[in-house]
Every structure is written in structure tokens, then in C-alpha cells.
């Protein structure tokens, strides 16, 4: 099954697939948290969304509370924080488990993809990023400390949307 066919639920409780959410475009799928030292990466994610949205690209935020309880809020609290603090205008999914026995099927597929050092497996922390091409191929994995505006991310986005 392609990652595009995997059922997901939006933060508003709507059932969909990643493919329907992307509308035929590419995406950067990121597990996010509101109370993390890396939370300011939302600024870079919003900037990517604004820079590339017109070219068939979107960021997809996936709230996750598995890393020291850093995303404890309800769906409404998460949406409010994201929109008022960072102006998030990209899609958010419901709070999701990305590791362990309750790992969402989307993350079962994503975590099979190695990063630049050849390491696959569990998500290390909040703000790990996966670049998904329009055809559903996962073409890049970027660890949490790689900021959204890093050249390796923007260059990879340019390749999949051109």
C-alpha cells in the first residue's frame, strides 16, 4: 500500500487519506509538539508552506505526545496554539503515535525509510520530517535538529515539485 492510500484522520476528526489531503502534490510530514524546545520550528514549516504551496506542496503536521508529554492538549488546544502562536495554515492530523506498538500505519511506512546516514527505525524526537513525493514515494528523511529551512530540505523539495 502506498503511503498516499493510508487512512488518516484530521485534527477536526475527518477521515481521509494522505493522498486526498495532498491533492496530488508533495508533502513534508512532520511529527509536531507544542511544548518542545524545537517548537519554534513551526516558523520554518509555515515559511515552507507559504513558499511552496502554489507549486503543489504542503506541510502536514502530526501532533504526537510520545516524547516527554510535550503535546498534552486537546485537538482544540493544539489548533488554537498553532494558529495563534505561529499562524499555522497547513493541515494537521489528529494526535498520533509514531513509535511503539500503537504506531500509526503511516508511521510504520515512514520509519522504514533511512535518513541521510542510512539509519531507519523509530522516530528520535519531535519534529522529525519526511518528504513524500506526489507519487507517494518517501524521498527524504530529516532528523529533528535539521531545521525546515535547511538547504538539504529546500533542495529536496525543489526536486520533487519541479
N, C-alpha and C positions, 0 to 999 in steps of 0.2 A: 504494500500500500504506500502510495506517495504521501509525503507529509501534507500535501495540499488536500488530501481526502480525509484526513484525521478529524473527527468531530471535536469541536471546541465550544466553549460557552463564553460569551462576552461578559464583561463586568455587570452588564444590565440583565443578565440571565437569559439571553437569546442564544439558542442552539444554532450553530453554523459549522462551517469547515474553514480551515485556514485558507484554502483556495478561494472560497466565496468571499472571505474577509479581504483578501488581497485583490480580488477583481482582475486577475490575470497579470499582476505585477510582481515585483520582487519585494522582499521584506528583510528587515533586521529584527529578529525575535530576541527579546531581552527579558530575563527574569529580574524584576524590579522590587524595591522596598523603600518605604517612606522614612525609615529611621535608621539609616545606614550611613557610614562615613562616605560611601560612594554615591549617595542620593543626589548630590549636585550634578552627576552625570545626566540627569534629566535635561539639563540645559543643552547639552550637546545632542541628545536624542531629539529634542524639539527642533534644534537647528538643522539636523539631518532631514527631519520630516519636511520642514519648510523648504529646504534647498532642493530636494529631490521628488517631492510629491507630484509635481507636474510632469514627471518623467516615468510614472508607473512604479513608484517606490513608496513603501510605508514602513514605519516602525510599528512593531506590535509589542506592547508591554504586558508582561505576565507576572502579576504580583505573587510573591512567594513569602511565606512566613517560616521557612525551614532553617534560616540562618540566624540563630540567636533571637528569634521572635521579633525581627525588625520590620515586619509588615503585619501588625496586630489588628488593624482596623477592619471595619465592615466595608462592604463594597461602596456604600455611600461615602464613608470617610475617606477611602482611598481616592475615589473620583474627585471629591472636594479638594483634598490636599494637592493632587496632581494638577488640577485646573487652576486653582488659585495661587499656588506657590510657583509653579513652573510653566503654566499656560499649555499644558499637555493637550494636544489636539489629535493625537494618533490613537488607534484602537487599543483598548485594554481588555484583557481576558479576566475571567474570574480568578480568585486566589487559587493557586495550583501547586501541587507537589512536584518538584523537579528531580528529586532523588529518592531512593529507598523503595520499599515495597508498594507504596501508593503512588509511585511516579506516573504522571500522566503519559498516555501513549505518544503524544507529541514529543515529550522529552525522552522517551525510550528511543525514538528515532534520532533526535538531535544529538544526544550524548554518545551515540555510536560514531560520530564524526570526530576525527582528530583535529587538534589545534595546529598551529604552525610548527610546533616541536614534535608533532606526531603522537601526542597524547590524547586519547579518547577517554570516555568514562564520566564519572559523576561531575556535576556542576560544582565548582570550587566555592563560589560565594555569590552574592547578589551582583547583578549587572554583567553576567556572562552573556555574550552576544553570538548569534548565529545568523549568517547571511544565507537567505533562501532565494534562489533564482526563480524566475517566473514559471519555469517548467517543474518546480518542486525540488530540484537538486539543492542539497545543502552544500554551498561552495566555500564557506568560511566559518571558522570558529575563533572567537576572540575572547580571551580570559578577562575577568572583571576589571583589572587595572588598566586595560587598554581602553583609553577614553574614546568616546564616539567620534571625535574629530581627528583621531589619529590617521596619518596617511595610509596605513595599511587597510583601514576600514573604508575611507573615502575612495581610495583607488579600486578596491574590490567592488564597491557599489557602482562606480563608474563602468566597470567591465560588464556587470550584469544588466545594466539598464541601457547600454549603448547598442 
